[in-house]
Amino acid sequence: MSRFKIVLVGLGRMGRVHAAALIKSQSVDVVAVADQSSASIESAREMFPGAAMYSDYRQALRHAGAHGCLIASPTPLHPEMVQQALANYLHVLCEKPLALDVDLARQLAEQAKSRQLLLQIGHWRRFSPPWQKAKRLVDAGVIGDLLMIRLSQWDANSPPASFCDVSVSGGLAIDCGVHEYDLAEWFFGAPVKAVRAWNLPLVERSLKSVGDVDNLCAVLEFADARTAFVDLSRNCRYGDDVRTEILGSQGAVFVDLLPTGRTRLATKDGVVEVEGSQVADATAAGVENQLESFVSAAISGNFDDLPDGRASARSTEIGHAVTSAAKSAKRMTV
Ligand SMILES: NC(=O)c1ccc[n+]([C@@H]2O[C@H](COP(=O)([O-])OP(=O)(O)OC[C@H]3O[C@@H](n4cnc5c(N)ncnc54)[C@H](O)[C@@H]3O)[C@@H](O)[C@H]2O)c1
């Protein structure tokens, strides 16, 4: 079967992670790359020697024969790029968040649906082996009824203030938080009802001028007092770390990203590492599996159970509530 032809838009920090997955994949051909930066285009020429290079993403999205596109450009550009891609009948894998404006994200999701196109968002944790193993254990009832989840995303160092700017990234509560809210609702299989949150003292002073914070904690309330605790850091110094700890009535499941990706199951019989869960780079593995899921769903037309435009709108909506709760010291319903 011929390969899925894809256009890559944006070859920056996250675009390079996607590029590694695209190069490794046996299911895709990168037929075009678009980036405004000539340095990125130079690297793209080495990575994808057969692909056409564009400085104008509109032209790239019209590249003849393309089936889909992968958008890894700065967040404020996602809506117009996604709109263009859908108008050209391309399936879209877009980085998170789809749009900072929740209504706009929902409109884009509807637009994709009405054209029977897949609009998938880069919530890679759902595709990473340690989280997939955890989800299977939870869904099989191995730890009983879920009670609480702790979700940490601690990044090594803050990106530049120009990236963190709340009008660009959405700020920490959205930029990083969306992954964790998405996971919390995915594991509980239920919606968050209300949130409380607070910002910690600023570490990176340059973030003040762009309205961002670098450390925050949030409590997400679910029905029946079930709870998710989310803590986010832009500057833990030791590495980009993610941990998820799930407590049920009969035990717990722990997911680690560092020093190696793995899942542990804790029951009355002890704590054991789950077979097949260990992966040296669980981020890269998640991004690779995410790409393969995108391609096979786009080809088959079955878009069920994927983090789509509506999922991105939902996690962004929770992110806005977290931002408001932290600012106002009030409990916010979602
Ligand atoms: N899923 C994750 O874990 C994760 C991690 C980091 C970033 N991201 C997301 O990825 C996206 C990009 O973030 P980043 O850190 O890679 O940013 P970045 O600034 O490093 O890269 C953006 C790239 O887009 C290019 N670009 C800018 N304007 C363009 C245009 N008009 N046409 C074509 N290319 C253009 C830039 O030249 C740059 O190469 C953001 O939406 C961010 O939220 C996701």
The ligand as an SDF file (V2000), in Angstrom:
LIG
                    3D

 44 48  0  0  0  0  0  0  0  0999 V2000
    2.9670   18.1500   22.9820 N   0  0  0  0  0  0  0  0  0  0  0  0
    4.0040   18.6230   23.6590 C   0  0  0  0  0  0  0  0  0  0  0  0
    4.4820   17.9940   24.5980 O   0  0  0  0  0  0  0  0  0  0  0  0
    4.5840   19.9540   23.2540 C   0  0  0  0  0  0  0  0  0  0  0  0
    5.8360   20.3460   23.7220 C   0  0  0  0  0  0  0  0  0  0  0  0
    6.3510   21.5680   23.2850 C   0  0  0  0  0  0  0  0  0  0  0  0
    5.6040   22.3860   22.4300 C   0  0  0  0  0  0  0  0  0  0  0  0
    4.3780   21.9620   22.0170 N   0  0  0  0  0  0  0  0  0  0  0  0
    3.5490   22.7930   21.1180 C   0  0  0  0  0  0  0  0  0  0  0  0
    4.1930   22.8340   19.8440 O   0  0  0  0  0  0  0  0  0  0  0  0
    3.9470   24.0940   19.2290 C   0  0  0  0  0  0  0  0  0  0  0  0
    5.2830   24.6940   18.8090 C   0  0  0  0  0  0  0  0  0  0  0  0
    6.0490   24.9020   19.9560 O   0  0  0  0  0  0  0  0  0  0  0  0
    7.6450   24.9310   19.8510 P   0  0  0  0  0  0  0  0  0  0  0  0
    8.1470   24.9550   21.2360 O   0  0  0  0  0  0  0  0  0  0  0  0
    8.1140   23.8760   18.9220 O   0  0  0  0  0  0  0  0  0  0  0  0
    7.8690   26.3670   19.1800 O   0  0  0  0  0  0  0  0  0  0  0  0
    9.1240   26.8490   18.3510 P   0  0  0  0  0  0  0  0  0  0  0  0
    9.0410   28.3300   18.3480 O   0  0  0  0  0  0  0  0  0  0  0  0
   10.3690   26.1830   18.8240 O   0  0  0  0  0  0  0  0  0  0  0  0
    8.8480   26.3120   16.8680 O   0  0  0  0  0  0  0  0  0  0  0  0
    7.8720   26.8650   16.0260 C   0  0  0  0  0  0  0  0  0  0  0  0
    8.3400   26.7240   14.5870 C   0  0  0  0  0  0  0  0  0  0  0  0
    7.3140   27.2430   13.7370 O   0  0  0  0  0  0  0  0  0  0  0  0
    7.9210   28.0790   12.7660 C   0  0  0  0  0  0  0  0  0  0  0  0
    6.9560   29.0830   12.3010 N   0  0  0  0  0  0  0  0  0  0  0  0
    6.5900   30.2480   12.8820 C   0  0  0  0  0  0  0  0  0  0  0  0
    5.7060   30.9050   12.1220 N   0  0  0  0  0  0  0  0  0  0  0  0
    5.5050   30.1330   11.0270 C   0  0  0  0  0  0  0  0  0  0  0  0
    4.7030   30.2800    9.8680 C   0  0  0  0  0  0  0  0  0  0  0  0
    3.9030   31.3320    9.6790 N   0  0  0  0  0  0  0  0  0  0  0  0
    4.7520   29.3220    8.9220 N   0  0  0  0  0  0  0  0  0  0  0  0
    5.5480   28.2300    9.0930 C   0  0  0  0  0  0  0  0  0  0  0  0
    6.3290   28.0350   10.1710 N   0  0  0  0  0  0  0  0  0  0  0  0
    6.3050   28.9840   11.1370 C   0  0  0  0  0  0  0  0  0  0  0  0
    9.1070   28.7040   13.4850 C   0  0  0  0  0  0  0  0  0  0  0  0
   10.0640   29.2130   12.5610 O   0  0  0  0  0  0  0  0  0  0  0  0
    9.6160   27.5230   14.2870 C   0  0  0  0  0  0  0  0  0  0  0  0
   10.5110   26.7310   13.5410 O   0  0  0  0  0  0  0  0  0  0  0  0
    3.1880   24.9500   20.2450 C   0  0  0  0  0  0  0  0  0  0  0  0
    1.8130   24.9290   19.9180 O   0  0  0  0  0  0  0  0  0  0  0  0
    3.3980   24.2310   21.5710 C   0  0  0  0  0  0  0  0  0  0  0  0
    2.2970   24.3560   22.4610 O   0  0  0  0  0  0  0  0  0  0  0  0
    3.8720   20.7700   22.3920 C   0  0  0  0  0  0  0  0  0  0  0  0
  1  2  1  0
  2  3  2  0
  2  4  1  0
  4  5  1  0
  4 44  2  0
  5  6  2  0
  6  7  1  0
  7  8  2  0
  8  9  1  0
  8 44  1  0
  9 10  1  0
  9 42  1  0
 10 11  1  0
 11 12  1  0
 11 40  1  0
 12 13  1  0
 13 14  1  0
 14 15  2  0
 14 16  1  0
 14 17  1  0
 17 18  1  0
 18 19  2  0
 18 20  1  0
 18 21  1  0
 21 22  1  0
 22 23  1  0
 23 24  1  0
 23 38  1  0
 24 25  1  0
 25 26  1  0
 25 36  1  0
 26 27  1  0
 26 35  1  0
 27 28  2  0
 28 29  1  0
 29 30  1  0
 29 35  2  0
 30 31  1  0
 30 32  2  0
 32 33  1  0
 33 34  2  0
 34 35  1  0
 36 37  1  0
 36 38  1  0
 38 39  1  0
 40 41  1  0
 40 42  1  0
 42 43  1  0
M  CHG  2   8   1  16  -1
M  END
$$$$
